[in-house]
């Protein structure tokens, strides 16, 4: 789908505030409500806009730490990769998982309450997934940057 300057401007407004009204979006991008609505619906139908979310402060729910886990698997067969991905999907604390190139096979971002909670998660869930050869964990000390996608 080709996006023009109005589509990109609408996406920018929605990235900053997904609850913005059509009137507010239109005023910011220089269109009336109806063309904004039509453009938003077109971008939703094309999969450009995948959904609308709420940002929740992890600490307010007791998740005080983030851990990045680097994992190497024993095998790289399609079945092993599929089963590992399926197992990760069943662990609620796993926020993101990336199949990567390089020294490790996966980078996994996990939310935990503290070091004891992480140790519990390792024993009860992560280390019970078959096929893990090696893992390395790094606790995030501070997030330096979090930003929406650049829109050109």
N, C-alpha and C positions, 0 to 999 in steps of 0.2 A: 504494500500500500504506500503510495506517495503521500507524504505529509507536507503541507504548505506552511507558510509562516503563521497563519491563524491556528492551524492544528497544533503546532509546536507551542504557541502562546497559551492555548487552552490547556495543553498537557502541563505546562509550567505552573499555571494557576492551580490545577488539580494536585500536582505533586506537593505544593506548599500547603494546600488546604482542600482536601477531598470533599469537604462539606460546603464549599463555596456555592452560593446560589447562582442560578443561571444569570440573574441580573448582574451580580458582582463579576462573574466570569466575562459576560458581554461587555461591561463597562471597562474592564481591564484590557481586553483584547481588541476592542473597537468593533464589535458586532452586536446585533440585537440577540435576544434570548433564543428565538426560533433557529437561526443558523447555528448558534452554539449547541443547542440541543441536538440538531441533526448531525453535526460533526462529532459530538460525543458518542451518539448512538452508532454512527458509522465506525468510529475507532473501537468501540466495544465489540461490534460484530466482527471486525477484522482481527480481533485479538490484541490490538495495540494496548488498549486498556483492559487489563486482566481482572481488575476488581478494585474495591475500595476498602481500606483498612484503617484501624485505629492503632496508634503507637502507644504502647503501654510501657511504663517505667518498670523494668525488671525488678529493681530493688523494692518497689512498693509491694511486690508479690513475694518477696523474700529471696529472690534470686540475686545474690550479692556478687557472684563471680561468673566470669565467662572463661571457658577452657577451649583452647584449640588443640585438637588431637590429630596427630599425623599417624596414619595407619598403612602398613604394608600387608598385603594378603599373600597367602601361600600360592594361590593359583589365580590366573587371569581369564579363566574360561567364562563364557557368557553366563553359565549357570551360577558360578561363584559370585560374579559381579551382581547378578540379579538378586540372589539370595541375601547378599550383604546389604544391598540397597533396601530390600524389603525389611530386613531386620532393623536397620537404622530408622526407617519410617515408623516403626512401632514404638520407638523410644521418644516420649514427649519432650524430654530435655534437649534432644538433638534439634537445633534450630536450622542448621544448614549443613549440607554435606556436598563436597565437590570431589569428583573423580579428576585427578590431576596427573600431569606428566612430572617426571623428575624422580627424586629419591624415594618418595612415598607414593602410594596409590590414591589415598584419600586425605583431604583436610576436612575435619568435622568441627563445627562450632557448637558448643554445648553450654547451656545455662545451668548453673548449680547454686545451691544455697551457701555452701562453704566447702572446705577441703574434705570434711567427713562425708558430706553428701556426694562429692565426686568419687571418693573411695568406694562408697556404697554402689554408685552407678556403675563403676568399673567392675566390681565383683559380681553384682546381681544381673547386669545387663550386657555391657559391652564385651567383657571377656567370655561371655557365654555364646557369643556369635562364632560359629565354626569358621575356620579358615584364616584367622588373624595370625600372621607370622610375627609382626613387630608393631609396637606403638610407642609414641612419644607424646607427652602432654606438655602444654605451655599455658600457664595462667595469664590471662590478659591483665596487665597492671593498670592500663588506662587506654581508653579509646581516643585516638588522636583526630580521627575524621570520620564523619558519617554524612553522606550527602546523597541527594537524589541523582538520578541519571542526568548527564549533560544533554541539553536539547539543541545543540548546534549553536 
